[in-house]
Amino acid sequence: TGFIGKDQGGNITTLGRGGSDLTASVIGAALGVKEIQVWKDVDGIMTTDPRIVKAAQPVPSVSFEEAAELAYFGANILHPLAIIPAMRSDLPVRVKNSYDALHPGTLIVRERHFGDRLLTAMTMK
């Protein structure tokens, strides 16, 4: 699993928040994969916190910059540092739902088409 590792003393420990996402991003960048996938318990990055707003919807695509800003300002879907290796290697990151593998999730890319959406997502600290 991506959640465990060893500390400097050789003791088994958890990686902490975002540890498995960062691990996926580092390994994906090192291997030069076509797409990095991180699996969560929601259908990708949502328009807002679905625990607060029941009508929250999955966002099909966001840029690396948008994903980092959402994470920094409180969205708990990804740790802000987790996508940096993917961003530096220009590798797309797909956020998928481990309870609904057929859902396409959210694709995080360098640049995306904005379409007719004025607002992508909202978060708060």
N, C-alpha and C positions, 0 to 999 in steps of 0.2 A: 504494500500500500504506500501511498505517497505521504501518509500522515506520521510515519515513524522514522527515526534515525538514531544516531548515536552522538552524545555530546563529547567534549574534549577528553573526558575521563573514560570514555568507552561505554558509558551507561546508556541504555535504550531510553529514548525520550520522544516526545511528540515534537513536530516541527513548528507548531503554533499556527495562528491564523494566516492563511494564504500560503503556507508551506508547500502543500501539494500542488497548488497552482504555479508557484514559482518553480518547483521541481519539473513540472510538465513543460513549462516555458523554456527552461535551461536545456533540458534534454532534447526537446523538439528543435531548438535552435542549433544545438551541437550536431544533431543528426541530419539537419536540413530537410525535415519532413515537409509535406505539402500543406498540412494544416495541423494545428495543435488543438486538442479538445480538452476542455475542463467540464466535469460533470457536477451538477448541483441538484437541488431539490425543487427548482422552479424551471419554467420554460425559457430560460435565458435571462438577459438583462430586461427588466420590466420597466414600464413607463413610470412607475412609482412603487413604493413599498406595498406589496399585496397583502401584508398583514394589517395595513391601515386602510388601504383603498381596495375594496373587493373587485372593482372594475379595472384594476391594473392589467395592462396587456404586454405581451412580449414585444420587444423592439427587434425587427429583423436584422438591422446592421447599425453599428456605431464605429466611429474612428478610434484609433488608439488614444488620441488626445481626449475624446469624449469619455471613453471608458476610464481613463486615469482620473479625470476630473470628477466623474460620478463616484468613484471609489474614494477619492480624497475627501469629498464633501459628504460622505456617509453611506453610500450604497454598499452593502455588505456582500455583494456578489463576487468581487475580486479584490485582492489586496492591491494597492496602487503600484507596488514594485513588481508584481507578478507578471505583468505583460512586457516589461522592459526588454528582456532577452528576445522575445518574439518581435517586438517593434524594431529593435536594432537589426534583426535579420529579415525584416519585412515579411514575416510569416503570419498568415491569418490565424486568429484564435476563435474557436467556436465554443460558446457556452451552451451546454446541452442539459437536458433534464434526465437524471438517472431513473426516474419513475415513468418516463415517457420517451423512450429512445427514438421513436418515429418523428417526434417534433423536431423541426429544423433548428430551433434555438436561435441564438444571436451570433452573428459573425462580426468580429472585430478586425478591422482592416485599416491600412494607412489612410486612404481617402474613400469616402462613400458618397453616393448620390443622395442628396437631401430630399428630392421629390417635393411634395406639397406640404410636408410637415413643418410647421413653424417651431414646434417644440418636440424634442426627442424623449426626454425623461426628466424627472424631478427627484431630488433627494434633499435631505437636511441633516445637519449635525446636531 
